[in-house]
Amino acid sequence: MLRPASYFTDTVAYFSMEVGVDSAIPTYSGGLGVLAGDTLRAAADLGVPMVAVTLLHRKGYFRQSLDDSGNQSESPAIWHMEEVLEPLSARVTVTLEGRAVQVCAWRFIVRGVFGHTVPVYFLDTALAENSSYDQTLTDHLYGGDDHYRLCQEVVLGIGGVEMLCALGHERVQPYHLNEGHAALLTLALLEQQTKERGLAAATESDYEAVRQRCVFTTHTPVPAGHDQFSADLVRRVLGEERTAALVTAQCGLNGTLNMTHLALRFARYVNGVAMRHGEVSRGMFPDAPIDTITNGVHAITWTAFPFRNLYDRRIPEWRRDNFYLRYAVNIPLAEIQYAHAQAKRELLALVAQRTGVQLNPEALTLGFARRAAAYKRGDLLFSDLERLRSIARQVGPLQVIYGGKAHPRDEGGKTLVRRIFAASAQLGTAVPVVYIENYDMALARHICAGVDLWLNTPLRPQEASGTSGMKAALNGVPSLSVLDGWWIEGHVEGVTGWAIGDGQGDGEDHSGETNSLYDKLEHVILPLFYQRPDAFAEVRRSAIALNGSFFNTQRMVFQYLRNAYFGAES
C-alpha cells in the first residue's frame, strides 16, 4: 500500500462530468462514469491523496422503460441525495451570461481496503438564491441543448476549482480532466495565475504554469464525440473577457470552441485509454503528444461473491495486490466451475424475477450489456436468424441476455433496441433472448459474472477501450469480441477467449465479421462448452489469470501515478 504522507505532498483533483460510485447514486450513464468510480476506489485502496469533482444530477441519467416491442420511454431517475450524501456549507459563485450563480456541494466518501478515503464533491445549483433555470443546471446528465451543456461545464470546471479552494484543498497537483467536459477548469486556473494582472495580460509563461498543473484523458475515438460550442454561445455564456482569453491562448475558437482542443492546449500530459485508441487519437490530433494508459476495472467491486470467496481462500493477497490473480492458474478447475455455477444461478434467478423468463441453467448463455448505441452493433448476432437457429439446434442450446439504455435523443440506439426485441420475437424458444430494462451497476455485476460468454461487436475503431469484458474476465467469463479497444491487448485466441474477424481492413466488413461470429460459435465455442467442459473451464481460468490480473484499476492508477501525475514534468 502507498502511504500518502510519505510519498505525496499534493492532492490529485479528479474532474469528471459523471461518476458512478454506487447504484443508489444514478449520476452516470455508462463506461465513462463507471471508470471514474473505479478509479476513485482504486485510489482509495492505494492510499493516493485524491479528491473528485462532479455534478449532482438531481434527476439522474434516466429510468428506462421498454414495452413489448422494445420502444424505450424515459422518466427522471429520482433519488434522495440526503440519504447517501453529506451536505456541505461551502458556497461559491460562477458567472453565467453576466449573472451570478450560486453553487453548493454534497460529499460522498469512498473508502479503500486499508481505510484511506477519497472525497467526491457533487456540485449543486438548486439553491433558492438562483433563478428557476439556474436551479436546473445540475438536474440532468447529458440533458438539454448546447446552452444547457455549456452552462453545466462552466459549473463543473470553473465552479469545481472554486469549490476546492473554498473547501480548503490548497495544494492541488495535478488536476486530472477525465474527458473534455471539465476543460474550462484550465480557464479558472489561468485566472488564478493572472489574478493580479487580469486575463488579458496572460503570457506564454502563464499558459505553461497552467499546463504544468493539468493532465487530460481523452476517451472518444470519433470527432463527433467531442463537445463543441459555437463562438457566439461561448461569448454569451462566458463573456467577452474570458472568450478573448481563449482566443489569445489559441484554443481553436475559429467559429467553435472544441473542449478537447482546450484540454489539449493546457495539459502537460495526455493519454488515450487503450493501445489502439492512443493510435487513433494521435491520428486525430497529430500535433499533440498523446500517450496511452489502458483502462481497468476495480477488481473487488466487479468480482462476484462466489469468486471473491474462492480468491480469498486460494489467493488471499489478491485484494491487496490484484496482480496476484495471476496465480489463478493454480486454482483447480472444479472450483472455478463451482464458483461460476453459483454466479450463474444468481443471475438466472434475477432474470426470472425481473422478466418472468426462466432460462436454462445448462445452456450456453451469452451476455451483451452496455450503453445502447448504433456503433456497438448489439444486433450483429441476429444477422442470420436461420443460421443461429441451426447452430442452437444442431450443436447445443444457446440463450442471450441483453441490457443497456439508449440516450433519449439517440434514435439509432433506440432503433437498435427495437431490432433486438424483434429478433427475440422471431427466434422464440429456439434461441431465448431476454432484454432487462434499466441497466445499472447492480445489474451489471450479475450479468458480467453469471453469463458463460461475453459478446462484444463494436464497429472498429470506435471502441475506445470498453471495460465490460474486463469485468467478465474477473469472474472467469471469456470474451468473444471484435478486435478493438482493450481486446486487442487482452485477446489470446482460445486461451482468454476468441476474436470475431481478424482485425484487418476498415471495420466495415459486416458480413465477414458475422460469418466469423457464427463460425466461432458453431465450430469452436459451443463444441468446447458441451463436449469438453474442462477445456472450457481452462479458458475461464486463463481469463482470470491473464486478463483479470492486468486489466484492473489498481494497475491503471499506478500507471497514472508514475507517468501522468508525478512523472510527466515537461
C-alpha positions in Angstrom: 0.0 0.0 0.0 1.2 3.5 -0.8 1.4 5.9 2.2 0.2 9.3 1.2 2.1 11.2 4.0 5.3 9.6 2.9 5.0 9.8 -0.8 3.0 12.9 -1.7 2.7 16.5 -0.6 -0.1 17.4 -3.1 -3.6 16.2 -3.8 -4.8 15.0 -7.2 -8.1 16.6 -8.2 -10.1 14.3 -10.5 -12.8 16.0 -12.5 -15.5 14.1 -14.4 -19.0 15.0 -15.7 -20.2 11.6 -14.4 -19.1 9.4 -11.6 -20.5 6.0 -10.7 -19.8 5.3 -7.1 -23.0 3.5 -6.2 -26.2 2.3 -7.8 -28.1 4.4 -5.3 -26.4 7.5 -6.8 -27.6 7.4 -10.5 -25.1 10.1 -11.7 -23.5 8.0 -14.5 -24.6 6.9 -18.0 -22.1 4.2 -18.8 -18.4 3.4 -19.1 -17.0 6.9 -18.5 -18.8 7.3 -15.2 -18.2 3.7 -14.0 -14.5 4.1 -14.9 -14.4 7.3 -12.8 -15.9 5.5 -9.8 -13.5 2.5 -10.2 -10.5 5.0 -10.5 -11.5 6.6 -7.2 -12.0 3.2 -5.5 -8.5 2.2 -6.6 -7.0 5.5 -5.4 -8.6 4.9 -2.0 -7.2 1.3 -1.9 -3.7 2.5 -2.8 -3.7 5.5 -0.4 -3.4 8.1 -3.1 -4.4 11.6 -1.9 -7.2 12.4 -4.3 -10.4 14.4 -4.4 -13.1 14.2 -7.1 -15.4 16.8 -8.5 -18.6 16.1 -10.5 -22.2 17.4 -10.8 -25.1 16.3 -8.6 -27.6 15.4 -11.4 -30.6 15.5 -9.1 -32.8 13.7 -11.7 -30.1 11.2 -12.5 -29.5 9.9 -16.0 -32.9 8.5 -16.5 -35.0 5.4 -15.8 -35.7 3.2 -18.8 -39.0 1.5 -19.6 -39.4 -0.8 -22.5 -42.7 -2.0 -24.0 -43.2 -5.4 -25.7 -41.7 -4.1 -28.9 -38.6 -2.6 -27.3 -39.8 1.0 -27.6 -38.0 3.0 -24.9 -39.5 5.6 -22.7 -37.7 7.7 -20.1 -38.5 9.2 -16.8 -36.4 11.0 -14.2 -34.2 8.8 -12.0 -35.4 10.4 -8.8 -33.1 9.7 -5.9 -32.7 11.0 -2.4 -29.3 12.6 -2.1 -29.7 13.4 1.6 -29.8 9.7 2.3 -26.4 8.9 0.8 -24.6 12.3 0.6 -23.5 14.8 3.2 -24.4 18.5 2.5 -21.6 20.9 2.9 -21.9 24.6 4.0 -19.4 26.0 1.5 -20.8 28.2 -1.3 -19.1 29.6 -4.4 -20.2 31.7 -7.3 -19.9 31.3 -11.0 -20.8 33.9 -13.6 -23.1 32.8 -16.5 -24.2 35.3 -19.0 -23.2 38.1 -16.7 -25.2 36.8 -13.7 -24.0 35.3 -10.5 -25.0 31.7 -9.9 -24.5 30.1 -6.5 -23.1 26.6 -6.2 -23.0 24.3 -3.2 -21.6 20.8 -2.8 -22.5 17.4 -1.3 -19.9 14.9 -0.2 -19.6 11.2 -0.7 -16.7 9.3 0.9 -15.0 6.4 -1.0 -13.2 4.2 1.5 -10.3 1.9 0.5 -9.5 -1.5 1.7 -7.0 -0.1 4.2 -9.2 2.8 5.4 -7.8 5.6 3.3 -10.6 7.9 2.0 -11.3 9.9 -1.2 -14.0 12.5 -1.0 -16.2 13.1 -4.0 -17.8 16.5 -4.3 -21.2 16.7 -6.1 -21.8 20.3 -7.2 -25.4 21.6 -7.0 -27.1 24.8 -8.2 -30.6 24.0 -6.8 -30.4 26.9 -4.3 -33.1 29.5 -3.6 -30.8 32.3 -4.5 -30.6 31.2 -8.1 -33.2 31.7 -10.9 -35.5 28.8 -11.7 -33.5 28.0 -14.8 -30.1 28.1 -13.0 -31.5 25.7 -10.3 -32.0 23.1 -13.0 -28.4 23.2 -14.3 -27.3 20.2 -12.1 -30.5 18.2 -12.7 -29.8 16.1 -15.8 -26.7 14.2 -17.0 -26.2 14.9 -20.7 -29.6 16.6 -20.9 -30.7 19.8 -22.6 -29.3 21.8 -25.5 -25.9 23.2 -26.1 -26.6 26.2 -23.9 -27.5 24.0 -21.0 -24.5 21.8 -21.6 -22.1 24.7 -21.7 -23.5 26.2 -18.5 -23.1 22.8 -16.9 -19.5 22.7 -18.0 -18.8 26.1 -16.5 -20.3 24.9 -13.2 -18.1 21.8 -13.3 -14.8 23.3 -14.5 -14.8 26.8 -13.1 -17.1 26.2 -10.2 -15.2 23.0 -9.3 -11.9 24.8 -9.0 -13.5 27.5 -6.8 -15.2 24.9 -4.6 -11.9 23.0 -3.9 -10.4 26.3 -2.8 -13.5 27.0 -0.6 -13.2 23.5 1.0 -9.5 24.1 1.9 -7.8 22.0 -0.8 -5.0 24.4 -1.4 -2.2 22.0 -2.6 -3.7 20.5 -5.7 -1.4 19.0 -8.3 -2.4 17.9 -10.8 -5.9 18.5 -12.0 -7.0 15.4 -13.9 -9.6 16.0 -16.6 -11.5 12.8 -17.3 -12.7 13.7 -20.8 -13.1 17.3 -22.1 -16.3 18.2 -20.2 -14.2 19.8 -17.4 -11.8 21.6 -19.7 -12.9 25.1 -18.5 -11.1 24.4 -15.3 -8.0 25.4 -17.2 -9.5 28.9 -17.7 -10.2 29.1 -13.9 -6.5 28.2 -13.3 -5.4 30.8 -15.8 -7.5 33.4 -13.9 -5.8 32.4 -10.7 -2.4 32.6 -12.4 -3.1 36.2 -13.7 -5.1 37.3 -10.7 -3.1 40.5 -10.1 -2.8 41.4 -13.8 -6.0 40.2 -15.4 -6.6 37.6 -18.2 -5.7 40.0 -20.9 -2.2 40.1 -19.6 -1.6 36.4 -19.8 1.7 35.3 -21.3 3.1 32.1 -22.6 4.8 31.5 -19.2 1.3 31.8 -17.6 0.0 29.2 -20.0 2.9 27.0 -19.2 2.2 27.4 -15.5 -1.3 26.1 -16.0 -0.1 23.3 -18.3 2.1 22.0 -15.5 -0.9 21.6 -13.3 -3.1 19.6 -15.7 -3.3 16.1 -17.2 -6.0 15.0 -19.6 -7.6 11.7 -20.5 -9.5 11.5 -23.8 -12.0 8.7 -24.3 -13.6 9.5 -27.7 -12.2 8.0 -30.9 -14.6 9.8 -33.3 -14.6 13.6 -34.0 -18.3 13.9 -33.5 -18.0 12.7 -29.9 -16.1 15.8 -28.7 -18.0 18.7 -27.2 -18.1 21.8 -29.4 -19.9 25.1 -28.8 -20.4 27.9 -31.2 -18.3 31.1 -30.6 -21.4 33.2 -30.2 -22.7 30.9 -27.5 -19.3 30.9 -25.8 -19.2 34.7 -25.9 -22.8 34.9 -24.5 -22.2 32.4 -21.6 -18.6 33.2 -20.7 -18.4 36.9 -21.5 -16.1 39.0 -23.6 -13.0 38.8 -21.3 -12.9 35.1 -20.9 -13.7 34.5 -24.6 -10.9 36.8 -25.6 -8.6 35.0 -23.3 -9.4 31.7 -25.1 -8.8 33.2 -28.5 -5.5 34.7 -27.4 -4.4 31.3 -25.9 -5.0 29.8 -29.4 -7.7 27.4 -28.2 -9.2 26.8 -31.7 -12.1 29.3 -31.4 -12.5 29.7 -35.2 -16.3 29.6 -35.1 -16.4 26.9 -32.4 -14.8 26.1 -29.0 -13.8 22.4 -29.0 -13.4 21.3 -25.4 -10.9 18.6 -26.4 -8.7 21.2 -28.1 -8.9 23.4 -25.0 -7.8 20.4 -22.8 -5.0 19.5 -25.1 -3.7 23.1 -25.1 -3.5 23.2 -21.4 -2.4 19.7 -20.4 1.2 18.7 -19.8 0.3 15.0 -20.2 -2.4 13.5 -22.4 -3.4 9.9 -22.7 -5.8 7.6 -24.6 -7.4 4.6 -22.9 -6.1 1.6 -24.9 -3.2 1.0 -27.2 -5.4 1.2 -30.3 -7.2 4.3 -29.0 -3.9 6.0 -28.4 -3.0 5.4 -32.1 -6.4 6.7 -33.3 -6.2 9.8 -31.0 -2.7 10.6 -32.3 -4.2 10.5 -35.8 -7.0 12.8 -34.9 -4.7 15.2 -33.0 -1.3 14.9 -34.8 0.2 18.0 -33.0 -0.5 16.6 -29.5 1.8 14.1 -27.8 -0.7 11.5 -26.7 0.4 8.6 -24.5 -1.6 5.5 -23.6 -2.8 4.1 -20.3 -5.2 1.2 -20.9 -8.3 1.3 -18.7 -9.1 -1.2 -16.0 -11.9 -2.0 -13.6 -12.0 -2.2 -9.8 -11.4 -5.8 -9.1 -13.1 -6.1 -5.7 -16.2 -4.2 -6.9 -16.7 -6.3 -10.0 -15.8 -9.8 -8.7 -19.0 -11.7 -7.7 -19.2 -13.1 -4.2 -18.6 -16.8 -5.3 -15.3 -15.8 -6.9 -14.4 -13.4 -4.1 -14.7 -16.3 -1.7 -12.7 -18.5 -4.0 -9.9 -16.0 -4.3 -9.9 -15.2 -0.6 -9.3 -18.9 0.1 -6.8 -19.6 -2.7 -5.1 -16.3 -3.3 -5.6 -14.2 -0.1 -3.2 -11.5 -1.3 -5.4 -10.6 -4.3 -7.3 -7.8 -2.5 -4.0 -6.0 -1.6 -2.3 -6.7 -4.9 -4.6 -7.5 -7.9 -1.6 -8.9 -9.8 -1.8 -12.0 -7.5 -4.8 -13.0 -9.6 -2.1 -14.3 -12.0 -1.8 -17.2 -9.6 -5.4 -18.3 -10.5 -3.5 -20.7 -12.9 -3.1 -22.9 -9.9 -6.8 -23.0 -8.8 -8.4 -26.4 -9.5 -10.8 -26.3 -12.5 -13.6 -27.8 -10.4 -13.5 -24.9 -8.1 -13.7 -22.4 -11.0 -16.7 -24.3 -12.4 -18.4 -24.4 -9.0 -18.0 -20.7 -8.4 -19.3 -19.9 -11.9 -22.3 -22.2 -11.4 -23.2 -20.2 -8.3 -22.9 -16.9 -10.1 -25.0 -18.2 -13.0 -27.8 -19.4 -10.7 -27.9 -16.0 -9.1 -28.1 -14.3 -12.5 -30.9 -16.6 -13.8 -32.9 -16.1 -10.7 -32.6 -12.3 -11.2 -33.7 -12.7 -14.8 -36.7 -14.6 -13.8 -37.6 -12.0 -11.1 -37.2 -9.1 -13.5 -38.7 -10.6 -16.7 -40.6 -13.7 -15.8 -38.5 -15.7 -18.2 -37.0 -19.0 -16.9 -33.7 -19.6 -18.7 -32.0 -22.9 -18.9 -29.1 -23.2 -16.4 -27.4 -25.8 -18.6 -27.4 -23.8 -21.8 -24.5 -21.6 -23.1 -25.5 -18.1 -22.0 -24.2 -15.1 -23.9 -24.1 -11.6 -22.3 -24.3 -8.3 -24.1 -24.9 -5.4 -21.7 -23.7 -1.9 -22.3 -24.9 1.5 -23.5 -27.2 1.0 -26.4 -25.5 2.8 -29.3 -25.6 2.0 -33.0 -21.8 1.6 -33.3 -21.8 -1.1 -30.7 -23.9 -3.3 -33.1 -25.8 -5.2 -30.5 -27.9 -6.9 -33.2 -24.9 -8.3 -35.2 -25.6 -11.7 -33.6 -29.0 -11.7 -35.4 -27.8 -11.0 -38.9 -28.8 -14.5 -40.0 -31.6 -15.9 -37.7 -31.9 -19.2 -39.6 -28.2 -19.9 -39.1 -28.4 -19.0 -35.4 -31.4 -21.4 -35.1 -29.5 -24.1 -36.9 -26.4 -23.7 -34.6 -28.6 -24.0 -31.5 -30.5 -27.0 -32.9 -27.5 -29.0 -34.1 -24.6 -28.1 -31.8 -26.2 -27.1 -28.5 -28.7 -24.8 -26.9 -27.9 -21.1 -26.8 -29.5 -18.2 -24.9 -28.8 -14.4 -24.7 -29.1 -11.8 -22.0 -29.1 -8.1 -23.0 -29.2 -4.8 -21.1 -28.5 -1.2 -21.9 -30.0 2.2 -22.2 -30.2 4.4 -25.4 -29.7 8.1 -24.9 -33.1 9.8 -25.1 -32.1 11.7 -28.2 -30.2 8.7 -29.9 -32.7 7.4 -32.4 -30.1 5.0 -33.7 -29.6 3.5 -30.3 -33.4 3.2 -29.8 -33.8 1.5 -33.1 -31.1 -1.0 -32.2 -33.1 -2.0 -29.0 -36.2 -2.5 -31.1 -34.3 -4.7 -33.6 -33.1 -6.9 -30.7 -36.7 -7.2 -29.5 -37.9 -8.1 -33.0 -35.2 -10.8 -33.3 -36.2 -12.2 -29.9 -39.8 -12.5 -31.1 -38.7 -14.3 -34.3 -36.4 -16.7 -32.5 -38.9 -17.6 -29.8 -37.8 -20.6 -27.8 -35.3 -21.7 -30.4 -32.8 -19.2 -29.0 -34.3 -17.4 -26.0 -33.3 -13.7 -25.8 -34.2 -11.5 -22.8 -33.6 -7.8 -22.5 -33.5 -6.5 -19.0 -34.6 -2.8 -18.7 -33.0 -0.1 -16.7 -29.4 -1.4 -16.8 -27.3 -0.1 -13.9 -24.2 -1.0 -11.9 -26.0 -3.5 -9.7 -27.4 -5.4 -12.7 -24.0 -5.3 -14.4 -22.4 -7.1 -11.5 -24.8 -10.0 -12.0 -24.7 -10.2 -15.8 -20.9 -9.9 -16.1 -20.4 -12.7 -13.6 -23.2 -15.0 -14.5 -23.1 -15.5 -18.3 -20.8 -18.1 -19.9 -19.5 -15.9 -22.7 -19.2 -12.1 -23.1 -20.1 -10.8 -26.6 -18.8 -7.5 -27.9 -19.3 -6.4 -31.5 -18.3 -2.7 -31.9 -17.7 -1.1 -35.3 -13.9 -0.7 -35.4 -12.2 1.6 -34.4 -15.0 3.2 -32.5 -14.5 1.3 -29.2 -12.0 3.5 -27.3 -11.4 0.8 -24.6 -14.5 -0.9 -23.3 -14.5 -2.3 -19.8 -17.4 -4.7 -19.6 -15.3 -7.6 -20.9 -12.7 -6.8 -18.2 -15.4 -7.2 -15.5 -16.4 -10.5 -17.0 -12.9 -11.8 -17.1 -12.5 -11.2 -13.3 -15.3 -13.8 -12.9 -13.9 -16.4 -15.3 -16.1 -15.3 -18.3 -14.2 -15.3 -21.6 -14.9 -12.8 -24.4 -16.0 -13.3 -28.0 -15.2 -9.9 -29.4 -14.2 -7.8 -32.3 -10.6 -6.9 -32.1 -11.0 -3.3 -31.0 -10.4 -1.4 -27.8 -8.9 -3.3 -24.9 -9.5 -6.7 -26.5 -6.6 -6.2 -28.9 -4.4 -6.4 -25.8 -6.4 -8.9 -23.8 -7.1 -11.4 -26.6 -5.2 -14.7 -26.8 -7.1 -16.9 -29.2 -8.6 -19.9 -27.4 -6.8 -19.0 -24.2 -8.6 -15.9 -22.9 -11.4 -16.0 -25.4 -12.0 -15.7 -29.1 -11.8 -13.0 -31.8 -14.5 -12.0 -34.2 -12.7 -11.4 -37.5 -9.0 -10.7 -37.9 -9.0 -7.0 -37.0 -7.8 -6.1 -40.5 -9.5 -3.8 -43.0 -11.6 -0.7 -42.4 -14.0 -2.1 -39.9 -16.9 -2.1 -42.4 -16.8 -5.9 -43.2 -20.1 -6.7 -41.6 -20.6 -9.9 -43.5 -17.1 -11.2 -42.8 -17.4 -10.5 -39.1 -20.9 -12.0 -39.0 -19.6 -15.2 -40.6 -16.6 -15.2 -38.2 -19.0 -14.8 -35.2 -21.2 -17.8 -36.3 -18.2 -19.9 -37.2 -16.6 -19.4 -33.8 -19.9 -20.3 -32.0 -20.7 -23.3 -34.2 -17.3 -24.9 -34.7 -15.3 -23.8 -31.6 -17.1 -22.4 -28.6 -20.3 -24.5 -28.4 -18.5 -27.8 -29.0 -15.9 -26.8 -26.4 -18.6 -25.9 -23.9 -20.8 -29.0 -24.3 -18.2 -31.7 -25.2 -15.1 -30.6 -23.3 -16.3 -28.7 -20.2 -12.9 -29.0 -18.5 -11.2 -27.3 -21.5 -13.8 -24.5 -21.4 -13.0 -24.2 -17.7 -9.3 -23.8 -18.6 -10.3 -20.8 -20.7 -12.2 -19.4 -17.8 -9.2 -19.8 -15.6 -6.9 -18.1 -18.1 -9.2 -15.2 -18.5 -8.8 -14.6 -14.7 -5.1 -15.1 -14.6 -4.1 -13.2 -17.8 -6.8 -10.6 -18.1 -8.1 -10.1 -14.6 -4.7 -9.7 -13.1 -3.8 -6.9 -15.6 -7.0 -5.0 -16.7 -7.8 -3.6 -13.3 -7.7 0.0 -11.9 -5.0 -0.8 -9.4 -2.5 -1.3 -12.3 -4.1 1.6 -14.1 -3.8 4.1 -11.2 -0.2 3.0 -10.6 0.5 4.0 -14.3 -1.2 7.3 -13.8 0.9 7.9 -10.7 4.2 7.1 -12.5 3.5 8.5 -15.9 0.9 11.2 -15.6 0.7 12.7 -12.1 4.3 12.7 -10.8 6.4 11.5 -13.8 5.4 13.8 -16.7 7.0 17.1 -15.9 7.8 18.8 -19.2 
